[in-house]
Amino acid sequence: GRLQMDLTGVRDEDLAHCMIRKRWEKEPHPYIFFNNDHVSMTFIGFHLQLNDQNSVDAIDPTSKRVIKTNVMTRVLYEDLKLQRVPFNINFDSLPRGEKIERLCNVLGIEWPVDPDETYELTTDNILKMLAIHMRFRCGIPVIIMGETGCGKTRLIKFLCELQRSGVATENMKLVKVHGGTSSEMIYNKVREAEDIALINKQHYGFDSVLFFDEANTTEAISSIKEVLCDRTVKGKRLTQHSGLQIIAACNPYRKHTDEMIQRL
């Protein structure tokens, strides 16, 4: 039979590193970004703090929990401070214009324009946009999970409009997936988005996004997996260097109780 484990007294934090599925809000997100100017860097999602071992720890700026101990020596830390390396910046306290400027430094946007003054630029939102951008750069599939109405679509829209910098073109194609969405419909949307992306890349130099919202509501989810992960349509490769980025959003998986199953 199976080996039984006694988990009495074991905390969720103790098992966190063993879990495949992690929750964004329960994990630290320390990032060091090399900016697009190839000279400067952006530090976000962690602060540096001297410890009693004459070294420096990386800590979570909100909870003050140590993320990693002894990330650098005290000498290096002091030298970098003398060179005015921007450590320990509270992004939430920065003026909106400076938040956008720092975000655009990483994204490589030379002439930033605030696309939506009503959108709240919290540190958490900035971290999510930067995480998506870095996955684009590394070719890692982007899947966003969240409840309906939590702001997934608006976050992607803000990121796309920021990259567009006021240019009169469309660089985000939203596909509202539902139970009647077929594989052929998905493939047609990909081809349409690819044509738009090629024009944007050639004429303006920025990427375009195809966003499948509520991707897990269709039986044709395997087709979304094909274009998102395999970068193919019916086995045929998407156009190389077209600037097309694909994102899928899904609602959280919920396990029904026995009572709910009986009612259904």
Residue pairs with C-beta under 8 A, 6 or more apart in sequence:
16 22
16 26
16 27
24 128
28 45
28 46
28 60
28 65
28 67
29 45
29 127
29 131
30 45
30 46
30 58
30 67
30 68
31 42
31 43
31 44
31 45
31 46
31 127
31 130
31 131
31 134
32 41
32 42
32 43
33 41
33 42
33 44
33 106
33 130
33 134
34 41
35 41
35 42
35 105
35 106
35 108
36 105
36 106
36 107
36 108
37 105
40 105
41 85
42 86
42 102
42 105
42 106
43 85
43 86
43 87
43 89
44 89
44 91
44 102
44 123
44 126
44 127
44 130
45 61
45 123
45 127
46 58
46 59
46 60
46 61
46 67
47 58
47 59
47 60
47 61
47 87
47 88
48 56
48 57
48 58
48 59
48 71
48 72
48 77
48 87
48 88
49 56
49 57
49 58
49 59
50 56
50 57
50 74
50 77
51 57
51 69
51 70
53 70
54 73
54 74
55 69
55 70
55 71
55 72
55 73
55 74
56 70
56 71
56 72
56 73
56 74
56 76
56 77
57 66
57 67
57 68
57 69
57 70
57 71
58 66
58 67
58 68
58 71
59 65
59 66
59 67
60 66
60 67
61 88
61 90
80 87
81 87
91 99
91 102
91 123
91 126
92 122
92 123
94 102
96 114
96 117
96 121
97 114
99 121
99 126
100 112
100 114
100 121
100 162
101 112
103 112
103 121
103 126
103 129
103 130
103 162
104 110
104 112
104 162
106 130
106 133
107 133
107 162
107 163
109 162
109 163
109 165
111 165
112 162
112 165
113 162
113 165
113 166
115 158
115 161
115 162
115 164
115 166
116 157
116 158
116 161
119 125
119 154
119 158
125 155
128 155
129 155
129 158
129 159
132 142
132 156
132 159
132 247
133 159
135 141
135 142
136 142
136 207
136 245
141 228
141 229
141 246
141 248
142 245
142 246
142 247
142 248
143 215
143 228
143 247
143 248
143 249
143 250
144 152
144 156
144 247
144 248
144 249
144 250
145 249
145 250
145 251
145 252
146 152
146 249
146 251
146 252
147 251
147 252
148 214
148 251
152 213
152 249
153 174
153 211
153 213
153 249
156 172
156 209
156 211
156 247
157 172
159 209
160 171
160 172
160 208
160 209
161 172
163 171
163 206
163 207
164 171
164 204
164 206
165 206
167 204
167 206
169 199
169 200
169 203
169 204
170 196
170 208
171 196
171 197
171 200
171 206
171 207
171 208
171 209
172 208
172 209
172 211
173 189
173 192
173 193
173 196
173 208
173 209
173 210
173 211
174 211
174 213
175 181
175 186
175 189
175 210
175 211
175 212
175 213
176 213
176 214
177 212
177 213
177 214
177 215
177 217
177 218
177 224
178 214
178 217
178 218
179 217
179 218
179 219
180 218
181 217
181 218
181 220
182 218
182 220
183 220
183 222
183 223
185 220
186 212
186 220
186 223
186 224
186 227
187 223
187 227
187 233
187 234
189 210
190 210
190 227
190 233
190 238
190 246
191 233
193 208
193 210
193 244
194 238
194 239
194 242
194 244
196 208
197 207
197 208
197 210
197 242
197 243
197 244
198 239
198 242
198 243
198 244
200 206
200 207
200 208
200 243
201 207
201 208
201 241
201 242
201 243
206 243
207 243
207 244
207 245
208 243
208 244
208 245
209 244
209 245
209 246
209 247
210 244
210 245
210 246
210 247
211 247
211 248
211 249
212 224
212 228
212 246
212 247
212 248
212 249
213 249
214 249
214 250
214 251
215 221
215 224
215 248
215 249
215 250
216 250
216 251
217 251
218 224
224 248
226 232
226 233
227 233
227 238
227 246
228 246
228 248
231 237
231 238
232 238
238 244
256 264
